[in-house]
Amino acid sequence: MDPRDFFHHATLRICGSLDIDKALYDCWSFLRSTIPADGMYINLYMPERRAIRFIARADAAGPEIMDAQVCITPDMCATLESPNRPRVRIIGDIRTDPVTHRVARSIVDDDSSVILLRLMIDNRHLGVVGMHAHGRHRYTQEHADLLGMLHEPFAIATANALRHRSLLDTNSRLSRENRQLREQLGSSSRCSTIIGIDSGLRDVMTRVTQVAPLSSTVLLLGETGVGKEVVACAVHESSPRKNGPFVKVNCGAIPESLMDSELFGHEKGAFTGADASKKGVFEQAHGGTLFLDEIGELPLAVQVRLLRVLQTHTLVRVGGQTPREVDIRIIAATHRDLATMVREGNFREDLWFRLNVFPITIPTLRERRDDIPELAAWFAARAARRLGTGSLPEIPCDEMARLKAYHWPGNVRELENCVERAIILSGGRVLRFDWLSCPPHEHLPAEHPVAHADQTLDEAMRRHIEATIDAAGGKIHGPGGAAERLGVNPSTLRSKMNKLGIQYGRH
Ligand SMILES: Nc1ncnc2c1ncn2[C@@H]1O[C@H](COP(=O)(O)OP(=O)(O)OP(=O)(O)O)[C@@H](O)[C@H]1O
């Protein structure tokens, strides 16, 4: 093939995708007709960590993103950094080259030839593109010349792909932090008003008063939407830590792969995209209170690490070695039956004992119906102010009676949402709730029967969630969506759906 055509076609493939594994695979598929190659890989040199990191490979099995590191000696670093090292190197027998033999052992088998293109950017050794073929002395000077032509496209594409990947990682980290901050901002305003202190929540508030001055761990139990976070705030605000941070984390909403880093923080370079060190929620809550919501959703492996922090009051960030002391009070909450989870092996008994020091059970809204008028009036006034409807909405007696009669499966959160919906529907004047008259399960389509006695809890939950999503026309977020109908946060619902394998398009 004419060298210019070769360069043109190879460059199109190398630069054809920001996903470096796909670009590499496309390129390998093209190059192998000209240069022997059972496979191809790209690795990066990381001098600060004295390591080589493989980021992608391609062979007959397809493209593969890698994140595998091999440590190298200072001598090897010096060899790699040497300005005299040639741009393209042919290794007729990999066993004769100590650096490549050691570094590429997991990818290239012993009886192979290798050809390496050294990637340089700004006179810095960035890494290597390697091609390998079974058998000895498979590469010639002609192959080296062809591969050498591809230095610029490979170096630029690799650098761009790395920037792209780190941008994506930063993006998802920022949106997580953003969500966390919003949740924390939201939660601080929630601390201000608690309805029912002297009525439906009187016993709860007595328990809060007893435990708040101490540093004991508190476990809040109750159905979703009953006000566990509101009570957690009350504990914090009535405690000597009230001027310290109140950090909330929803354990059910963090992807499992990010759990350790979110909770315990990470050091710079601990994993791909860890461009800077970061405090986890434990460190953020130092001197204050850490509210671990949905504690029942923590994977077992993370439960072990959490227990260790609770026992030793120290943690080690991901990728770090230094133990750091943390002074925090833990408040955990769950709507799940932890005792059953312990029996079924889904929650560690030792962690349960540790958390269950001072349990507070928050009654459902059905059990404190007398609080409903005050709660509804409070939510109506607050929502009207926020929505800017002008006048204070009125809830007539018969409508209030309807609210008191309803069974509120989503508890206070559902009431709050219903009041807001009524304000929107009524234009903010006289609020009607006639759409509340029948319990939600009466709307369920026939193909989703309500739970049977012989179903597992997960199965029953799956059916109920599916039925509710159907009833909401497939809508998850926002007014009238499944999350609102079920009285849970949309992120909690999404994570629950993932766990139960429920798939619906995003709305
Ligand atoms: N007693 C109360 N007084 C005023 N507002 C309340 C009260 N209880 C709950 N709320 C409001 O109801 C909503 C749900 O409460 P919260 O988030 O505390 O429930 P939760 O039990 O933590 O829910 P989940 O189990 O889904 O995390 C919040 O907007 C909160 O402000």
The ligand as a Gaussian input file, in Angstrom:
#p B3LYP/6-31G(d) Opt

LIG

0 1
 N      -42.826000      16.337000      61.403000
 C      -42.575000      16.991000      60.271000
 N      -42.767000      18.308000      60.189000
 C      -42.549000      18.987000      59.053000
 N      -42.132000      18.402000      57.917000
 C      -41.895000      17.083000      57.936000
 C      -42.096000      16.303000      59.113000
 N      -41.801000      15.024000      58.842000
 C      -41.408000      14.990000      57.566000
 N      -41.469000      16.220000      57.005000
 C      -41.148000      16.552000      55.607000
 O      -41.496000      15.397000      54.830000
 C      -40.495000      15.133000      53.860000
 C      -39.941000      13.733000      54.093000
 O      -39.233000      13.704000      55.320000
 P      -37.814000      12.978000      55.474000
 O      -36.969000      13.194000      54.258000
 O      -37.238000      13.396000      56.775000
 O      -38.330000      11.468000      55.522000
 P      -37.456000      10.138000      55.603000
 O      -38.137000       9.246000      56.553000
 O      -36.025000      10.504000      55.912000
 O      -37.599000       9.592000      54.128000
 P      -36.699000       8.448000      53.396000
 O      -36.943000       7.183000      54.155000
 O      -37.265000       8.411000      52.019000
 O      -35.275000       8.926000      53.445000
 C      -39.460000      16.207000      54.008000
 O      -39.661000      17.219000      53.044000
 C      -39.672000      16.767000      55.398000
 O      -39.340000      18.127000      55.453000

